[in-house]
Amino acid sequence: QIELVESGGGVVQTGAALRLSCAASGQPINTYAFGWFRQAPGKEREFVAAITWGSTTGYADSVKGRFTVSRDNAKSTVTLEMNRLKPEDSAIYYCAAARTSISREAQEYRFWGQGTQVTVSS
């Protein structure tokens, strides 16, 4: 099965940028769709962005125009570039993979990474 490891999180100030990386191993990623989700303490996990095996993308309204998701199948990585970060973006960010069409629903994703913490201070 595919294994996912997120990296790139950290503590930044409002307006800063971060690049999160999802490294996959165990299987080639070319046939998978990937999603990025985030979860803050006491809140439900929410959809952030997704990318299909054909590189079609989708974004939550809260991040559209600020975040960009991309993939590099040769390097087995999926990237989430986050710009103009806000305190509301603070959360643990998770990468997930699924053998299905692009989806905003966490239930559609079978494989998950352990998450990486993003903290945006005022």
BELNORCOR-V592976 format. One record per residue. D_FIRST is the distance of its C-alpha to the first C-alpha in Angstrom with 2 decimals. Layout:
# BELNORCOR-V592976
D_FIRST / D_FIRST
This chain:
# BELNORCOR-V592976
0.00 / 3.74 / 6.52 / 9.97 / 13.41 / 16.65 / 19.97 / 23.48 / 24.91 / 28.40 / 31.86 / 33.90 / 37.03 / 37.63 / 37.49 / 35.19 / 32.03 / 28.57 / 25.57 / 22.16 / 19.21 / 15.48 / 13.74 / 10.20 / 8.48 / 5.94 / 6.62 / 10.03 / 10.88 / 13.81 / 12.79 / 11.72 / 14.41 / 14.64 / 16.92 / 18.86 / 20.34 / 22.84 / 24.42 / 27.79 / 29.26 / 30.62 / 29.18 / 26.55 / 23.42 / 24.43 / 23.13 / 23.92 / 22.57 / 20.07 / 19.45 / 18.37 / 16.91 / 20.64 / 21.54 / 23.50 / 23.84 / 25.02 / 26.48 / 27.97 / 31.75 / 32.02 / 30.26 / 31.10 / 33.20 / 32.08 / 28.31 / 26.52 / 22.85 / 21.76 / 18.94 / 18.93 / 16.41 / 17.89 / 17.35 / 13.91 / 15.71 / 16.94 / 20.33 / 22.55 / 26.17 / 28.38 / 32.13 / 35.19 / 33.38 / 35.08 / 35.14 / 33.57 / 30.40 / 29.92 / 26.70 / 23.30 / 21.17 / 17.52 / 15.04 / 12.75 / 10.66 / 11.17 / 11.58 / 15.21 / 18.47 / 19.58 / 20.27 / 22.13 / 20.79 / 18.27 / 17.56 / 16.06 / 13.12 / 10.15 / 8.45 / 11.16 / 12.53 / 15.38 / 18.07 / 21.03 / 24.63 / 27.09 / 30.71 / 33.50 / 36.98 / 40.25
